[in-house]
């Protein structure tokens, strides 16, 4: 189990490694219990989770907030919120998920969620920032050299499932 627990709601794999292993899940806006789920894209690749965790442990969340224009980050959240909310029927009257990427209303909260969004094809400036810093982080991890990320490819159809293959 890549989540470390049973899934609590409907999802689909939207980014896979070349060998078919899941990298990013796309969540529906509500869990099976009806509870709102604000995080649209969820990173399940262990190697990427560790690499991004190392960036976060070195202060990368605060650094990204300093380096990226707050209006651009706000636009990222607004687009993510609109994408998720478009999946909710107009007639729905219960509690709704809120916020943008990872449920955040402003600023940067989770580099994992932003990078998952970016790999899934979203125009996410924070995810792009993560990609750049995974490439040049100076630690022993190079996502291109190790085959974690070789390129961002076009969407390809796999059965009824839309899958973004990133050459992983």
Order of alpha helices (4+ residues) and beta strands (2+ residues): beta-beta-beta-alpha-alpha-alpha-alpha-alpha-beta-beta
